[in-house]
Amino acid sequence: MSDIEELRSAYKGRKDVIENRLREFEKVGKGKFKVLFPELVYCLLTPQSRARNCDAAVRKLQERGLLLKGNEDKIADALSGVRFKNTKAERIVGARDLFVGEGAYDLEMILQKGTKPRVLRDWFVTNVKGLGYKESSHFLRNIGVGLDLAILDRHILKNLWEYGVIREVPQSLTKKQYLETEKKMRKFSNKIGIEMRALDLLFWSMETGEVFK
């Protein structure tokens, strides 16, 4: 089992960088649709793909004017370095159709009307194909809304296991298992005095060497 004091020490060394990143997330959350939607697309791309590759793919879609107007084929062609690009291109178009056009949902209003993060997460899981609990939590965290939600990817689960929070690293999580693991992570966060919003980025940076998103 890994040492808690070493974890606290690691946090102390990264705290300023992590806090700056969290402030950046909050600024994104106050933005308009053209700022919010790319972050949602990023989270649609992340399953089984590297974060940096997904970020680069979103930037390429924006540069080519495909994010809001491209068809599935053109979007898929721009997703170099992203796994399952055809499926993810289809999901990007599906998400776009949900929020753009006549009768579409107002993404800004949904996010900025003060709904509790856990309720918001359920809404995105239900309505946006391709966003499960991990991806919806990721999206909300990246816009400064779901700072108390757990993004239970392989990096986080591995660390939770190493610190004795969970007994094993699961291959997949049902909704019930996800919420139970999130509760355990929140309890661990309170115990060691590192907020959930920071603990996720700390674990991620310890695995990858950078504080990203």
trRosetta pair geometry for C-beta under 8 A, 3 or more apart (Angstrom, degrees):
i j d omega theta_ij theta_ji phi_ij phi_ji
1 162 7.0 134 -144 168 47 51
1 163 6.6 75 -167 -141 88 28
1 164 4.8 5 -128 -43 125 114
2 6 6.8 -103 171 64 92 124
2 7 6.8 89 129 -50 116 108
2 159 7.9 -44 26 -153 152 70
2 162 4.6 37 -12 147 119 103
2 163 5.3 -53 54 -82 104 68
3 6 4.1 77 83 5 106 110
3 7 7.0 -174 99 -11 57 82
4 7 5.4 -53 -155 33 38 115
4 8 6.5 38 150 -18 69 102
4 163 7.2 91 -85 -145 76 109
4 192 5.7 -144 -161 -115 111 115
5 8 5.5 -49 -147 36 37 112
5 9 6.3 40 151 -21 65 105
6 9 5.5 -52 -147 37 33 115
6 10 6.4 38 151 -23 64 102
7 10 5.6 -51 -149 33 32 113
7 11 6.5 33 151 -19 63 104
7 163 7.0 29 -58 -99 153 132
7 192 6.6 -23 97 -171 128 150
7 194 7.5 -105 139 -11 105 152
7 202 7.5 82 -172 146 86 135
8 11 5.6 -53 -151 34 33 113
8 12 6.5 40 149 -25 64 102
8 192 6.5 -148 -71 178 97 102
8 193 7.3 34 -114 66 114 105
8 194 7.1 -154 -106 -49 68 117
9 12 5.5 -47 -150 29 34 116
9 13 6.7 29 153 -15 63 105
10 13 5.9 -60 -155 38 32 109
10 14 6.4 3 157 3 67 114
10 202 6.5 114 114 -169 107 107
10 206 6.2 27 173 -88 151 116
11 14 6.1 -75 -143 51 30 93
11 15 5.8 58 157 -68 70 89
11 18 7.6 -36 -153 7 74 155
11 194 5.3 -117 -113 -110 163 132
11 198 6.9 74 -147 143 114 121
11 202 5.2 -20 -97 -118 86 143
12 15 5.8 -20 -141 -20 26 119
14 17 5.3 -64 -168 48 69 112
14 18 5.4 69 135 -27 92 108
14 201 7.9 -162 138 123 129 98
14 202 6.2 147 78 -115 138 79
14 205 5.9 145 -147 96 157 157
14 211 6.5 149 -173 -57 116 127
15 18 5.7 -62 -145 40 28 110
15 19 6.1 25 161 -18 67 108
15 198 7.4 8 -128 -156 70 139
16 19 5.9 -55 -144 38 28 109
16 20 6.4 30 156 -20 62 107
17 20 5.8 -56 -151 35 29 112
17 21 6.5 30 152 -21 63 106
17 205 7.9 112 101 -113 129 160
17 211 4.9 149 135 22 113 151
18 21 5.7 -55 -151 34 32 112
18 22 6.5 31 153 -19 65 105
18 198 5.1 76 149 -141 140 90
18 201 4.9 145 -133 101 103 136
18 202 6.5 -9 -92 -64 149 77
18 205 7.5 -107 -79 -14 100 148
18 211 5.6 -136 -85 -133 63 147
19 22 5.6 -52 -147 35 34 112
19 23 6.6 37 153 -20 64 103
19 198 7.4 -9 -69 -101 66 116
20 23 5.8 -54 -153 34 32 112
20 24 6.6 36 148 -21 64 103
21 24 5.5 -53 -155 32 35 115
21 25 6.7 41 147 -23 65 99
21 201 6.3 156 82 -140 143 155
21 211 5.2 -132 -38 145 152 118
21 212 7.9 147 -136 166 142 4
21 213 7.2 -165 -174 -78 118 82
22 25 5.5 -44 -152 28 38 116
22 26 6.7 39 150 -19 64 101
22 144 7.1 108 -180 -108 66 90
22 147 7.1 63 -152 -123 115 122
22 197 5.8 72 -121 151 134 120
22 198 7.1 -52 -51 -81 141 75
22 201 7.5 -118 -58 -14 93 155
23 26 5.6 -51 -152 33 36 113
23 27 6.7 41 149 -21 64 101
24 27 5.6 -51 -153 31 36 114
24 28 6.8 40 149 -21 65 100
25 28 5.7 -53 -157 31 35 113
25 29 6.6 35 149 -21 65 105
25 141 6.7 -45 -161 150 151 57
25 142 5.5 -130 -133 -163 106 31
25 143 6.2 -149 180 -109 80 4
25 144 4.1 147 122 -59 86 81
25 147 7.9 133 103 -85 141 98
25 213 7.4 154 -85 -123 104 113
26 29 5.5 -52 -152 32 36 116
26 30 7.0 31 152 -17 64 104
26 143 7.9 81 -108 160 25 42
26 144 3.3 130 -91 -127 52 158
27 30 6.0 -61 -156 34 35 108
27 31 7.2 52 145 -42 62 99
27 144 7.4 109 12 -23 37 147
28 31 5.5 -44 -164 4 40 124
28 35 5.9 -160 -153 155 70 112
28 36 7.1 131 162 -91 85 58
28 39 6.1 97 167 -58 137 150
28 142 6.7 -38 83 146 151 71
28 143 5.0 -110 105 -122 102 64
28 144 6.6 148 55 -4 83 104
29 36 7.6 69 -124 -101 38 99
29 111 6.7 -142 -159 156 84 126
29 112 7.6 148 162 -85 83 89
29 143 3.7 114 -85 162 84 80
29 144 3.9 -114 -4 51 138 101
29 145 5.4 159 -129 -43 139 87
30 112 7.6 94 -121 -108 49 124
30 144 7.8 -16 -23 57 80 139
31 34 7.6 -97 154 69 113 65
31 35 3.1 -44 136 71 147 149
31 36 5.8 -180 84 -43 98 79
32 35 5.6 96 56 14 57 100
32 36 7.1 -123 115 -2 28 100
32 108 6.4 -28 -145 -86 49 133
33 36 5.6 -64 -136 44 32 106
33 37 5.5 29 172 -24 73 111
33 99 7.1 170 -146 153 120 123
33 107 5.5 106 -117 58 90 119
33 108 5.8 -82 -61 -41 78 103
34 37 6.6 -35 -120 30 21 109
34 38 7.5 25 169 -14 48 104
35 38 6.9 -63 -164 31 26 105
35 39 7.3 19 149 -13 59 110
36 39 5.9 -66 -163 35 37 111
36 40 6.6 34 148 -19 72 105
36 107 5.6 174 106 132 139 127
36 108 6.7 176 5 -82 155 68
36 111 6.6 -166 -139 15 146 161
36 143 6.3 38 -127 -113 85 142
37 40 5.5 -52 -150 34 40 113
37 41 6.4 41 152 -20 69 102
37 67 7.0 125 117 160 117 119
37 68 7.6 69 108 -80 156 93
37 95 7.8 150 -153 132 92 113
37 96 7.5 66 -164 -102 132 74
37 99 6.7 -171 -102 93 114 150
37 107 6.5 112 -72 67 85 173
38 41 5.4 -51 -146 36 36 114
38 42 6.4 47 151 -27 65 99
38 58 5.2 106 -169 -180 96 123
38 61 7.8 171 -123 79 94 116
38 62 6.3 4 -104 -67 134 122
38 67 6.3 -28 -89 -145 85 153
39 42 5.4 -42 -150 27 35 118
39 43 6.8 30 152 -14 62 102
39 139 6.3 122 133 -145 94 77
39 142 5.2 -176 -169 116 121 123
39 143 5.7 130 110 -62 160 100
40 43 5.9 -59 -155 38 34 107
40 44 6.6 38 146 -22 66 103
40 95 6.2 -173 132 172 124 146
40 107 7.6 -96 -29 -146 149 142
40 128 7.4 -104 -173 -151 121 159
40 131 7.8 -46 -163 -76 89 136
40 139 5.4 40 -109 -136 62 131
41 44 5.4 -51 -151 32 37 115
41 45 6.6 34 152 -20 66 106
41 58 5.5 137 99 -115 114 106
41 61 7.1 -102 146 68 155 158
41 67 6.6 -98 -37 -142 167 103
41 92 5.5 44 -130 -124 101 103
41 95 7.0 -178 -85 79 71 147
42 45 5.9 -64 -157 35 30 110
42 46 6.7 41 151 -42 65 102
42 54 5.5 103 -156 142 71 110
42 55 6.3 28 -131 -91 119 59
42 58 5.0 -30 -77 -53 85 150
42 142 7.3 -123 81 144 131 170
42 213 7.8 14 141 106 147 124
43 46 5.7 -35 -143 8 38 120
43 131 6.6 44 120 -111 115 99
43 135 4.7 128 162 -169 101 86
43 136 7.6 118 150 -76 145 24
43 138 4.7 160 -127 95 116 114
43 139 4.2 -88 -4 -67 167 90
43 142 7.0 -164 -59 21 116 144
44 88 6.0 137 138 -155 96 91
44 91 5.2 -174 -169 116 127 122
44 92 6.0 158 98 -77 153 72
44 95 6.4 -117 -66 -22 150 150
44 128 7.8 -107 -85 157 109 117
44 130 4.9 41 -140 126 93 134
44 131 6.6 -61 -89 -64 76 83
44 135 6.8 76 -87 -171 38 140
45 49 5.9 -65 154 65 79 145
45 54 4.0 154 107 -138 122 107
45 57 5.9 178 -149 74 161 138
45 58 7.0 -141 7 -53 150 94
45 79 7.0 -159 -127 -139 119 114
45 82 5.2 -58 -164 -139 108 136
45 88 5.6 77 -107 -169 64 144
46 49 5.9 -139 -151 62 28 92
46 51 6.4 15 -124 -99 104 65
46 54 5.2 -26 -81 -63 64 171
46 135 6.7 166 56 -113 111 93
46 138 6.6 -97 47 136 158 167
47 83 7.9 -98 103 73 69 109
47 84 7.8 -23 91 45 102 135
47 130 7.9 -137 5 -172 133 83
47 134 7.9 107 -89 87 93 126
47 135 6.7 -47 -48 -70 100 121
48 83 4.9 -68 113 66 104 144
48 84 7.0 66 73 3 126 117
49 53 5.6 -110 169 80 101 122
49 54 5.4 113 110 -58 120 103
49 81 7.2 104 -163 136 111 70
49 82 4.8 14 -136 -139 156 64
49 83 4.9 -161 -74 18 95 88
50 53 4.3 83 69 7 95 109
50 54 6.9 -169 91 -9 48 86
50 81 7.0 -62 49 165 107 105
51 54 5.8 -60 -151 36 31 110
51 55 6.3 30 154 -19 67 107
51 208 7.8 -10 29 -123 131 164
51 212 5.6 119 126 111 146 146
51 213 6.9 164 -170 68 130 64
52 55 5.7 -52 -145 36 32 112
52 56 6.3 34 155 -18 64 106
52 212 7.3 -88 -68 -138 78 158
53 56 5.7 -56 -149 38 30 111
53 57 6.3 34 152 -23 64 106
53 80 7.9 -117 -163 109 101 59
53 81 3.5 -140 -151 137 119 120
53 82 5.8 174 135 -68 111 66
54 57 5.5 -51 -148 33 32 114
54 58 6.6 34 154 -20 64 101
54 82 6.0 92 -93 -101 68 110
55 58 5.9 -51 -152 32 32 110
55 59 6.6 31 151 -17 63 105
55 212 7.8 -112 -39 -180 149 122
55 213 7.7 106 -81 53 125 112
56 59 5.7 -55 -151 37 34 113
56 60 6.4 36 150 -22 66 105
56 81 6.7 25 70 59 125 147
57 60 5.6 -52 -149 34 33 113
57 61 6.5 36 152 -21 65 102
57 78 6.4 121 -159 132 79 83
57 79 4.9 39 -149 -128 134 59
57 80 6.9 -178 -97 48 95 54
57 81 6.6 -149 -56 65 107 99
57 82 5.1 10 -60 -35 161 130
58 61 5.6 -52 -151 33 33 113
58 62 6.5 33 151 -18 65 105
58 67 7.5 50 -161 -96 69 123
59 62 5.7 -55 -151 36 33 112
59 63 6.3 34 153 -20 66 107
60 63 5.7 -52 -144 36 32 112
60 64 6.2 16 160 -6 65 112
60 78 4.8 -179 119 -175 117 105
60 80 7.7 39 18 28 173 95
61 64 6.2 -67 -145 46 26 101
61 66 4.6 -97 -155 72 74 102
61 67 4.5 98 137 -66 109 83
61 70 6.9 -112 -152 16 91 147
61 75 6.5 28 -118 -134 115 81
61 78 5.3 128 -79 119 71 148
61 92 7.9 -117 -134 -168 159 156
62 65 7.7 32 -180 -71 30 30
62 66 7.9 -83 -51 45 18 71
62 67 5.4 9 -83 -21 59 134
64 70 7.2 44 110 -70 109 134
64 74 7.7 -157 134 163 135 110
64 78 6.1 -138 30 -100 150 141
65 68 7.5 -61 -176 47 62 85
65 69 5.9 -12 150 45 88 121
65 70 7.2 136 109 -49 59 95
66 69 6.5 -102 -132 67 30 70
66 70 2.9 18 -155 -34 84 142
66 74 5.5 -149 -126 123 127 110
66 75 5.4 166 158 -89 125 72
66 78 5.9 168 51 -5 160 157
67 70 7.0 47 -20 15 18 109
67 92 7.8 -100 -143 178 59 124
67 96 7.7 169 160 -93 58 128
68 96 6.6 166 -129 -143 48 127
68 100 6.5 154 -151 -103 90 161
70 74 4.3 -126 -163 90 107 118
70 75 4.7 135 115 -58 126 85
70 78 7.5 -25 -173 3 171 137
71 74 5.4 86 54 16 72 102
71 75 6.9 -138 96 -6 32 95
71 93 7.3 24 -157 -97 42 137
72 75 5.7 -61 -145 40 28 111
72 76 6.1 30 158 -22 66 108
72 86 7.4 53 165 -157 109 66
72 89 4.6 109 -160 133 72 112
72 90 5.5 25 -129 -81 128 60
72 93 5.4 -60 -75 -22 85 146
73 76 5.8 -55 -147 35 27 111
73 77 6.5 30 154 -22 62 105
73 89 7.5 109 -59 152 14 155
74 77 5.6 -50 -150 31 33 115
74 78 6.8 28 153 -17 62 106
75 78 5.9 -63 -157 36 33 109
75 79 6.8 36 149 -31 66 107
75 89 4.1 146 96 -140 109 101
75 92 5.6 -157 178 71 153 141
75 93 6.9 -162 12 -49 157 96
76 79 5.7 -55 -152 22 36 116
76 85 4.7 113 -153 137 78 101
76 86 5.1 25 -122 -94 140 54
76 88 7.7 132 -105 68 75 80
76 89 3.8 -65 -63 -38 81 155
79 82 4.1 -70 174 49 99 127
79 85 3.8 165 87 -136 131 113
79 88 6.3 142 -138 83 163 124
79 89 6.4 -130 -13 -63 140 96
80 85 8.0 13 -71 -92 26 150
82 85 5.2 105 88 -89 97 90
82 88 6.3 -87 142 57 128 160
84 87 4.5 -29 165 40 103 117
84 88 5.6 107 106 -23 85 99
85 88 5.6 -61 -140 45 32 109
85 89 6.0 40 158 -27 68 104
86 89 5.7 -49 -146 31 29 112
86 90 6.7 31 152 -18 60 103
87 90 5.7 -55 -157 34 32 113
87 91 6.5 28 149 -17 65 107
87 130 8.0 154 146 -102 93 117
88 91 5.4 -52 -146 37 38 112
88 92 6.4 45 152 -25 67 99
88 130 7.1 113 -122 -142 63 145
89 92 5.7 -48 -149 30 33 114
89 93 6.7 30 153 -14 63 103
90 93 6.0 -58 -154 38 31 109
90 94 6.3 33 149 -21 65 108
91 94 5.3 -50 -144 37 36 116
91 95 6.3 37 155 -19 67 102
91 129 5.6 -134 -128 101 92 91
91 130 3.7 59 -154 -39 147 152
92 95 5.9 -54 -149 36 29 109
92 96 6.3 31 151 -20 63 107
93 96 5.5 -53 -146 36 32 114
93 97 6.3 35 154 -21 65 104
94 97 5.8 -53 -149 34 30 111
94 98 6.7 35 150 -26 61 104
94 128 7.7 133 115 -156 102 61
94 129 5.2 -24 120 47 152 118
94 130 7.5 133 66 -2 128 119
95 98 5.5 -52 -155 27 35 117
95 99 6.7 0 159 6 66 110
95 128 5.4 36 -108 -146 97 103
95 129 7.5 -135 -59 49 78 73
95 130 7.3 -75 -49 47 114 124
96 99 6.5 -80 -150 50 29 89
96 100 5.2 -20 174 20 74 124
97 100 6.7 -65 -104 54 21 84
97 101 6.6 -15 -148 20 56 136
97 104 7.4 -153 161 -107 40 114
98 104 6.3 111 144 -150 30 95
98 105 5.9 -10 157 25 81 111
98 127 6.6 125 -155 155 143 102
98 128 6.5 -133 41 -98 170 77
99 104 5.2 94 -171 167 15 124
99 105 5.5 -52 -101 69 65 84
99 106 7.6 103 -149 -116 81 14
99 107 4.7 19 -142 -42 133 111
100 104 5.5 145 45 -82 11 175
101 104 4.8 104 59 -36 67 122
105 110 6.2 26 164 -44 114 133
105 127 7.6 47 -25 164 160 150
106 109 3.8 39 105 19 120 116
106 110 6.4 162 89 -20 64 84
107 110 5.7 -54 -147 34 31 114
107 111 6.3 16 162 -9 66 112
108 111 6.2 -71 -150 43 25 101
108 112 5.7 -16 170 11 66 124
109 112 6.5 -75 -127 51 21 89
109 113 5.7 30 176 -41 64 115
110 113 6.9 -55 -141 12 13 110
110 115 7.4 -36 -179 17 58 139
110 120 7.3 123 157 -133 91 98
110 123 7.1 -157 -168 122 122 151
111 120 7.1 76 -113 -143 58 138
111 143 6.6 -36 -164 124 142 148
111 145 6.2 -105 -163 -71 94 153
115 119 5.2 -112 170 86 102 119
115 120 5.0 127 104 -62 115 93
115 123 7.7 17 136 -7 156 143
116 119 4.6 82 66 9 88 108
116 120 6.9 -157 92 -9 42 88
117 120 5.4 -55 -145 37 33 115
117 121 6.2 38 156 -25 67 102
117 140 5.7 122 -152 167 100 146
117 145 5.6 158 -104 143 99 84
117 146 4.1 139 -161 -105 128 73
117 147 7.7 -134 -79 23 162 53
117 148 6.6 142 58 50 151 91
117 149 5.8 -135 146 -40 130 116
118 121 5.6 -44 -147 30 33 116
118 122 6.8 36 152 -19 61 101
118 149 7.2 164 -84 -90 68 106
119 122 5.8 -52 -155 33 34 112
119 123 6.7 37 147 -23 64 103
120 123 5.5 -55 -154 31 35 114
120 124 6.6 27 154 -14 68 104
120 140 6.1 124 106 -105 126 134
120 145 6.6 -52 82 143 165 135
120 146 7.1 -137 77 -68 123 107
121 124 6.0 -58 -150 38 33 106
121 125 6.3 34 153 -19 67 107
121 133 6.8 50 167 -138 120 67
121 136 4.6 118 -151 130 76 123
121 137 6.1 23 -124 -74 130 65
121 140 6.1 -71 -79 -17 88 150
121 146 6.3 85 -64 -106 110 142
121 149 6.3 151 -70 -118 145 150
122 125 5.6 -53 -144 37 32 113
122 126 6.2 28 157 -17 65 111
123 126 5.9 -63 -150 40 27 109
123 127 5.9 -8 166 6 66 121
124 127 6.3 -70 -128 51 25 92
124 128 5.1 -19 -167 21 70 120
124 131 5.0 -62 151 117 99 146
124 136 4.1 152 91 -128 124 115
124 139 6.7 -153 -176 65 165 142
124 140 7.6 -159 7 -48 153 105
125 128 7.6 -36 -81 48 10 82
125 131 6.1 -120 -96 111 44 88
125 132 6.2 41 -129 -153 96 31
125 133 6.0 11 -95 -73 134 58
125 136 5.1 -73 -58 -27 79 155
128 131 4.3 29 93 19 112 125
128 136 7.5 143 56 -90 120 99
130 135 7.0 -72 136 101 67 169
131 135 4.4 -133 -139 99 63 118
131 136 4.6 92 163 -64 109 83
131 139 6.7 -23 -135 -9 129 140
132 135 5.4 87 43 19 63 100
132 136 6.8 -125 99 -4 26 96
133 136 6.0 -57 -136 41 26 108
133 137 6.1 29 161 -20 62 110
133 152 7.6 10 108 32 106 111
133 173 7.5 -82 57 98 130 118
133 175 6.4 142 -45 -119 137 69
133 178 4.6 84 87 159 159 162
133 179 7.7 -108 -148 -54 155 73
134 137 5.9 -60 -151 37 25 110
134 138 6.3 28 151 -23 63 109
134 151 5.9 80 -161 -159 74 62
134 152 5.5 -103 -100 56 101 71
134 153 6.0 112 -165 -67 132 71
134 173 7.9 112 -46 50 109 125
134 178 7.4 -123 -51 -134 76 129
135 138 5.3 -50 -146 34 33 117
135 139 6.4 36 154 -21 65 102
136 139 5.7 -48 -147 34 33 113
136 140 6.4 27 156 -13 64 107
136 146 8.0 99 137 -33 71 168
137 140 6.0 -60 -148 41 29 106
137 141 6.2 29 155 -19 65 109
137 146 5.7 -141 -150 131 57 148
137 149 4.1 -152 -142 139 99 124
137 150 6.2 -22 -177 78 157 37
137 151 4.9 -171 107 -85 114 66
137 152 7.6 57 54 3 154 73
138 141 5.9 -57 -147 37 26 110
138 142 6.2 22 157 -17 63 113
138 151 4.7 84 -79 -122 78 124
138 153 7.9 54 -75 -41 125 115
139 142 5.8 -64 -148 39 26 109
139 143 6.7 2 160 -1 63 108
139 146 7.8 61 82 21 59 132
140 143 6.3 -68 -148 46 30 95
140 145 4.5 -87 -167 77 84 103
140 146 2.9 60 117 -4 120 122
140 149 6.0 51 80 30 125 149
141 144 7.7 43 -178 -70 33 21
141 145 7.5 -99 -69 56 21 63
141 146 4.9 -68 -57 79 60 91
141 147 6.2 111 -127 -93 74 44
141 149 6.1 -129 -58 64 99 102
141 151 6.2 -77 8 -45 152 120
141 197 7.1 172 -142 -131 101 78
141 200 7.0 -47 -154 78 159 160
142 213 5.3 74 -116 -177 108 118
144 147 6.7 0 -159 -54 48 108
146 149 3.8 -16 167 12 111 129
147 195 7.7 2 153 149 106 120
147 196 6.8 128 146 87 63 97
147 197 3.7 -4 -174 -90 95 125
148 186 7.1 46 -179 -114 89 116
148 196 5.0 86 -138 61 50 143
148 197 6.8 -43 -67 -49 45 89
149 182 7.1 -30 -159 -148 56 133
149 196 7.4 134 36 142 19 136
150 156 6.9 155 -178 161 96 153
150 181 7.0 -136 100 112 157 87
150 182 4.0 -164 24 -121 128 85
150 185 4.9 96 -99 66 141 151
150 186 7.2 -109 -47 -47 114 83
150 196 6.8 -90 -75 -163 73 117
150 200 6.9 175 -138 -82 56 118
151 156 6.2 150 90 -25 69 154
151 200 5.5 79 33 -150 102 138
152 156 5.4 -120 -129 86 42 130
152 157 5.8 67 -174 -60 84 96
152 173 6.3 14 107 3 143 160
152 178 6.1 -163 31 -140 148 83
152 181 5.8 70 -110 106 148 134
152 182 6.8 -98 -46 -70 122 81
152 185 7.8 -152 -86 -29 98 151
153 156 5.5 92 51 14 64 101
153 157 7.0 -131 101 -3 29 96
154 157 5.8 -56 -139 42 31 110
154 158 6.0 38 160 -25 65 107
154 169 7.4 56 -147 -175 72 126
155 158 6.0 -58 -151 33 24 112
155 159 6.6 17 155 -11 61 108
155 203 6.0 139 139 136 97 100
155 204 5.4 78 119 -108 150 62
155 207 4.4 -136 -142 27 114 168
155 208 7.3 -32 -113 -31 149 98
156 159 5.9 -61 -152 40 31 107
156 160 6.2 33 152 -21 67 107
156 185 7.6 7 171 -114 115 146
156 200 6.3 -19 -100 -132 125 76
156 203 5.3 89 -107 109 63 150
156 204 7.2 -18 -63 -63 83 81
157 160 5.5 -52 -144 36 32 113
157 161 6.4 34 155 -19 64 104
157 166 7.0 -42 -157 49 75 149
157 169 4.9 107 138 -139 110 88
157 170 6.9 -105 -158 38 144 72
157 181 7.6 -12 -109 -176 90 147
158 161 5.8 -57 -154 35 29 111
158 162 6.4 28 150 -19 64 108
158 169 5.8 16 -87 -103 57 140
158 207 7.3 99 70 -97 132 133
159 162 5.4 -52 -143 36 36 113
159 163 6.3 18 162 -4 68 108
159 203 4.3 -135 26 -142 168 118
159 206 7.1 96 -97 72 134 131
159 207 7.3 -105 -50 -51 115 115
160 163 6.3 -65 -144 47 27 98
160 165 4.1 -78 -168 64 82 124
160 166 4.8 42 129 9 111 106
160 181 7.1 65 150 -171 167 103
160 184 7.3 88 -165 108 126 114
160 185 6.1 -63 -106 -91 127 96
160 188 7.4 174 -131 19 85 166
161 164 7.7 43 -179 -69 31 21
161 165 7.2 -79 -63 51 24 78
161 166 5.3 -53 -83 72 66 91
161 167 7.5 -15 -127 105 85 12
161 168 6.5 22 -118 -154 124 14
161 169 4.9 -63 -39 -57 150 87
163 188 6.8 98 116 -160 130 142
165 184 5.2 132 174 144 96 111
165 185 6.2 63 171 -88 151 58
165 188 4.8 -38 -105 -60 123 150
166 169 7.4 104 98 -82 125 45
166 170 7.9 -78 161 -15 144 93
166 181 6.1 4 -84 -128 133 99
166 184 6.3 112 -68 105 82 155
170 173 5.7 104 93 -71 142 77
170 177 6.8 26 -12 160 176 144
173 177 4.3 -142 -157 96 81 113
173 178 4.4 109 137 -67 128 79
173 181 6.6 -73 -130 10 141 140
174 177 4.7 92 48 11 75 103
174 178 6.8 -133 93 -10 37 87
175 178 5.6 -53 -147 32 29 114
175 179 6.4 22 159 -13 64 107
176 179 6.2 -60 -149 39 27 105
176 180 6.3 26 154 -17 64 110
177 180 5.6 -56 -143 39 31 111
177 181 6.1 29 158 -18 67 107
178 181 6.0 -61 -150 38 26 107
178 182 6.2 29 152 -21 64 109
179 182 5.4 -49 -143 35 32 116
179 183 6.4 38 154 -23 63 102
180 183 5.7 -52 -153 31 31 114
180 184 6.7 31 149 -18 63 103
181 184 5.5 -52 -151 35 36 112
181 185 6.4 37 150 -20 67 104
182 185 5.6 -54 -149 36 32 112
182 186 6.3 34 152 -21 65 105
183 186 5.6 -51 -148 34 31 113
183 187 6.5 34 152 -19 63 104
184 187 5.7 -52 -149 35 33 112
184 188 6.4 34 151 -18 65 106
185 188 5.6 -53 -148 37 33 113
185 189 6.2 42 150 -26 65 104
185 196 6.9 88 128 -122 101 101
185 199 7.3 170 175 108 100 143
186 189 5.4 -48 -148 31 32 118
186 190 6.6 32 153 -17 63 102
186 196 5.8 -17 -109 -78 72 129
187 190 5.9 -54 -152 35 31 110
187 191 6.4 35 149 -23 64 108
188 191 5.5 -55 -149 34 33 116
188 192 6.4 8 163 -1 68 109
188 199 7.9 131 102 -158 99 160
189 192 6.7 -71 -145 45 23 92
189 194 5.9 -99 -150 80 72 69
189 195 6.3 39 176 -161 120 19
189 196 4.7 -17 -123 -69 171 68
189 199 5.1 -111 -109 -23 103 154
190 193 7.7 29 -177 -71 29 38
194 198 5.5 -114 178 88 88 112
194 199 4.8 115 118 -76 110 92
194 202 6.6 -30 172 3 145 157
195 198 4.8 78 65 16 86 102
195 199 6.7 -152 93 -17 38 91
196 199 5.5 -53 -134 31 30 114
196 200 6.7 34 168 -22 63 100
197 200 6.9 -53 -162 25 22 108
197 201 7.6 7 150 -1 54 110
198 201 5.9 -65 -157 45 40 106
198 202 5.9 45 149 -27 74 109
199 202 5.4 -53 -144 35 32 116
199 203 6.3 32 158 -18 66 103
200 203 6.1 -56 -151 36 27 108
200 204 6.3 23 154 -17 63 111
201 204 5.5 -54 -142 40 33 113
201 205 6.0 31 159 -20 67 108
201 211 5.4 41 177 -142 111 95
202 205 6.0 -58 -146 37 26 107
202 206 6.4 27 155 -21 62 107
203 206 5.8 -58 -151 34 29 112
203 207 6.6 21 154 -13 64 109
204 207 6.0 -64 -155 39 31 107
204 208 6.0 -12 164 14 69 116
204 211 7.4 98 89 -123 104 51
204 212 7.1 -108 137 41 128 84
205 208 6.3 -72 -127 56 29 86
205 209 6.9 -42 -173 132 62 4
205 210 5.9 -116 -129 95 81 18
205 211 4.7 -15 -84 -73 128 68
205 212 7.9 156 -86 2 78 69
208 212 7.0 -49 100 4 149 119
